Amino acid sequence: MADTVHNLDQPIGALIDLAVREFGEVEFETVSMGERSLEILQIKNMPKYLDKLIDKNRNGKTITLPLWAKVWPSCLVLGYTLTRFPFAEGGTFLEVGAGCAVNGLLLASLGHEVVITDIEPFALLFSKINALKNGLDDRVDLRRADFTTDDMGQRFDYIIGCEVLYSEDSYEPLADFIDSHLSDAPHAEVLLALDRKRQGRKFFDKAAETFAMMKSDANYRDKETGEENVINMYRMKRKAL
């Protein structure tokens, strides 16, 4: 494990204890995508944890919300797509901004070897717990990586990510990261899913210099609000020279 901050080479019980010490009660939830299901660790009482954060930061420091811990609708849409995607045999896979690694673990459950990355150490902790819980630890390589600055020293046939366009100052660096880490193989492709509200114009303007893009939409109803929302799915391939 490369620079993951926490010692992830521990039994699952010890890792869960680390999560409990930081977040309070946690629990596994079944997440289904197509015909595949995974057990994914979640923070049981998010409002209580947020109150704890506020109490710890009354001196005016910025609070960092654990958005990586949520299973976003875009992850489910991407996951469904992955279960039906015609991947090339023997392809290499990278998940960026993985959060709790729903999609990377789904790929692993389909028989692929996957490099799973996130900048947040607790995201990698949850990802490791989820990999162990689902019996997929031998198929994933967890690495701490910042896609705005890091060079991983290798290229991948497929790069996936959901809700990675959350900060405007990362848009153009992410486009450069994808360009430098996607292989030149004819089948190489990027698959991204994000809420339609995240336009990411600077990312797509930059990426369009190098990649041809195909966009599709998936509608879903928010369980909490009952509102109809849309997830945008993007497939990106290098332009032919």
C-alpha positions in Angstrom: 0.0 0.0 0.0 1.6 3.3 -1.1 1.3 6.2 1.4 -2.1 5.5 2.8 -1.4 7.1 6.2 -3.3 4.4 8.2 -1.7 1.0 8.5 -4.2 -0.9 6.3 -2.4 -4.2 6.7 -4.5 -5.2 9.7 -7.5 -7.5 10.2 -10.8 -6.1 9.3 -11.9 -5.8 12.9 -9.0 -3.5 13.8 -9.7 -1.4 10.7 -13.3 -1.0 11.7 -12.2 0.1 15.2 -10.2 2.9 13.5 -13.3 4.0 11.6 -15.5 3.9 14.8 -13.0 6.0 16.7 -13.3 8.7 14.1 -16.9 8.5 13.0 -18.8 6.8 15.8 -21.2 4.0 14.7 -20.7 2.5 11.3 -22.6 -0.2 9.5 -22.5 -2.1 6.2 -25.2 -1.4 3.6 -25.9 -3.6 0.6 -25.4 -1.7 -2.6 -26.8 -3.3 -5.8 -25.8 -2.5 -9.4 -27.4 -4.6 -12.0 -27.1 -8.2 -10.8 -24.1 -7.4 -8.6 -24.2 -6.5 -4.9 -21.5 -5.3 -2.5 -21.4 -4.6 1.2 -20.3 -1.0 1.7 -19.4 0.6 5.0 -21.3 3.7 5.9 -21.3 6.3 8.7 -24.5 5.3 10.6 -25.3 8.7 12.1 -23.9 11.4 9.8 -25.7 14.4 11.6 -24.1 13.3 14.9 -20.7 13.2 13.2 -21.2 16.6 11.7 -22.1 18.0 15.1 -18.8 16.6 16.4 -16.9 18.3 13.6 -18.6 21.6 14.4 -17.7 21.3 18.1 -14.1 20.5 17.2 -13.8 23.5 14.9 -15.4 26.4 16.8 -12.2 28.4 16.3 -13.2 29.2 12.7 -11.3 26.5 10.9 -12.9 25.1 7.7 -14.8 21.9 8.2 -14.1 19.1 5.6 -17.2 17.1 5.1 -16.8 13.3 4.5 -18.5 13.5 1.1 -16.4 10.5 0.0 -18.3 8.3 2.4 -21.7 8.7 0.6 -22.8 6.3 -2.1 -23.9 8.8 -4.7 -26.5 8.1 -7.3 -23.9 8.7 -10.0 -21.9 5.7 -8.5 -24.9 3.4 -9.0 -25.4 4.6 -12.6 -21.7 4.1 -13.4 -21.7 0.8 -11.7 -24.7 -0.4 -13.8 -22.8 0.7 -16.9 -19.7 -1.2 -15.8 -21.6 -4.5 -15.4 -22.5 -4.3 -19.1 -19.4 -2.7 -20.6 -17.4 -4.6 -23.2 -14.0 -4.3 -21.6 -10.9 -5.6 -23.5 -9.5 -8.8 -22.0 -6.6 -8.2 -19.8 -7.2 -4.4 -19.5 -5.8 -2.4 -16.7 -8.1 -0.2 -14.5 -7.7 3.0 -12.4 -10.4 4.5 -10.2 -9.8 8.2 -9.3 -11.5 9.9 -6.4 -12.8 6.5 -5.3 -14.4 7.5 -2.0 -15.5 4.2 -0.5 -14.5 2.4 -3.8 -17.9 1.2 -4.9 -17.1 1.1 -8.6 -13.5 -0.1 -8.2 -14.7 -3.0 -6.1 -17.5 -3.7 -8.6 -14.8 -4.1 -11.3 -12.8 -6.4 -9.0 -15.9 -8.5 -8.5 -16.1 -8.8 -12.3 -12.6 -10.3 -12.3 -10.5 -7.3 -13.0 -7.3 -6.0 -11.2 -8.0 -2.4 -10.1 -5.9 0.4 -8.7 -8.1 2.4 -6.4 -7.1 5.9 -5.5 -8.2 8.8 -3.3 -6.5 11.7 -1.6 -8.4 11.3 1.7 -6.8 8.7 4.1 -10.2 7.8 5.6 -11.6 7.0 2.2 -8.8 4.5 1.7 -9.5 3.1 5.1 -13.2 2.5 4.2 -12.1 1.2 0.8 -9.8 -1.4 2.5 -12.5 -2.5 4.9 -15.0 -2.8 1.9 -12.4 -4.8 0.0 -11.9 -7.2 2.9 -15.6 -7.5 3.6 -16.4 -8.5 0.0 -13.4 -10.8 -0.4 -11.8 -8.7 -3.0 -8.6 -7.5 -1.3 -6.4 -9.6 -3.6 -7.7 -7.8 -6.7 -7.3 -4.2 -5.6 -4.3 -2.0 -5.0 -5.1 1.0 -2.8 -3.0 4.1 -3.3 -3.2 7.6 -1.9 -3.1 10.0 -4.9 -4.0 13.5 -5.8 -5.2 13.7 -9.4 -4.4 17.4 -9.5 -0.6 17.0 -8.9 0.5 13.4 -8.8 2.1 11.2 -11.5 1.5 7.5 -10.9 4.2 6.4 -13.3 2.0 4.2 -15.4 -0.8 4.2 -17.8 -4.2 2.4 -17.7 -6.5 1.1 -20.3 -9.6 2.3 -18.4 -10.0 5.2 -16.0 -13.3 5.6 -14.1 -14.7 8.1 -11.6 -17.9 9.5 -10.2 -18.5 13.0 -8.9 -14.9 13.9 -9.4 -15.7 17.4 -10.7 -16.4 18.9 -7.3 -13.8 21.8 -7.3 -13.3 24.2 -10.2 -9.6 24.5 -9.5 -9.2 20.8 -10.2 -11.0 20.7 -13.5 -8.0 21.4 -15.8 -5.5 19.4 -13.8 -7.8 16.4 -13.9 -8.0 16.6 -17.7 -4.2 16.6 -17.8 -4.0 13.7 -15.3 -6.3 11.6 -17.5 -4.3 12.5 -20.6 -1.1 11.4 -19.0 -2.4 8.2 -17.4 -4.7 6.8 -20.1 -2.9 4.3 -22.4 -2.6 4.8 -26.1 -4.3 1.4 -26.8 -7.2 1.7 -29.3 -9.7 0.4 -26.7 -8.5 2.7 -23.9 -11.4 4.7 -22.5 -12.5 7.0 -19.7 -15.9 6.6 -18.0 -17.2 9.3 -15.7 -20.6 9.8 -14.1 -21.7 13.0 -12.4 -24.9 14.9 -11.4 -26.0 17.2 -14.2 -25.7 20.1 -11.8 -21.9 19.7 -12.0 -21.2 21.3 -15.4 -17.4 21.2 -15.2 -17.0 23.4 -18.3 -13.3 24.0 -17.9 -12.6 20.3 -17.6 -14.6 19.4 -20.7 -13.1 22.3 -22.7 -9.6 21.1 -21.8 -10.4 17.4 -22.3 -12.0 18.1 -25.7 -8.5 19.1 -27.0 -7.5 15.5 -26.8 -10.6 13.3 -26.4 -13.7 12.6 -28.3 -16.7 12.4 -25.9 -20.0 10.7 -25.9 -22.6 11.8 -23.3 -25.8 10.0 -22.2 -28.3 10.7 -19.4 -29.9 8.6 -16.7 -32.9 9.8 -14.8 -33.6 8.9 -11.2 -35.9 10.0 -8.3 -34.3 11.3 -5.1 -35.6 9.1 -2.3 -35.4 11.9 0.3 -36.9 14.8 -1.7 -38.9 12.9 -4.4 -37.4 15.2 -7.0 -36.5 13.9 -10.5 -32.8 14.3 -11.2 -30.4 13.5 -14.0 -27.0 11.8 -14.0 -24.7 12.5 -17.0 -22.5 9.6 -18.2 -19.4 10.4 -20.3 -17.3 8.1 -22.4 -14.0 9.6 -23.5 -11.6 8.1 -26.1 -8.5 9.7 -27.6 -9.1 11.4 -30.9 -7.7 9.6 -33.9 -4.4 11.2 -35.1 
